[in-house]
């Protein structure tokens, strides 16, 4: 659906270029705060940040190609069944940084860290609400998207076995305390983690359909 989408391809590509800059700049500074890039890549948000940058760069390329059709019109966007879960996970990773890492002192509290995670929340919302098509993603995408958090969860376990002397933050071996496999409540914590990832994607898909007028609550703008 084309409802609630900015109909200016030039403005859209400029917004996405700015978003890319505001993703890359703080991420570069945030990476320097880790002992190594390998350790940084062990965090949910850094991995999502890289994926988000790739999605945004592809959007810019598609947008520039689409300019041959003129400035006015709906800008070209990403493949939403993939991009929408990425947006949802990015927002979740930013929220977890402020809610589950900083309060317990596990995450490095810094200007770059805060800037990067704020952008992980705000950037995808700007792109999705203002520039992306709505109503094209089925709820089944919420379940298929769980492959990413499942692989991340498995990686988190084996990383501590293979690199047992590579803490992520200080002496913390896990990016999130609630995913610590030595915790006796790990099963319930894992259920909570997957409930959060599935829940935020499902909520995003519902909102995507809502903004498209699929539920009759938001009237679409006439072309």
Secondary structure as UniProt FT lines:
FT   TURN            3..4
FT   HELIX           9..31
FT   TURN            32..33
FT   HELIX           37..40
FT   TURN            41..42
FT   HELIX           44..66
FT   HELIX           67..69
FT   HELIX           80..96
FT   HELIX           97..101
FT   HELIX           102..104
FT   HELIX           111..131
FT   HELIX           140..144
FT   HELIX           146..162
FT   TURN            164..165
FT   TURN            170..171
FT   HELIX           177..179
FT   TURN            181..182
FT   TURN            184..185
FT   HELIX           186..211
FT   TURN            212..215
//
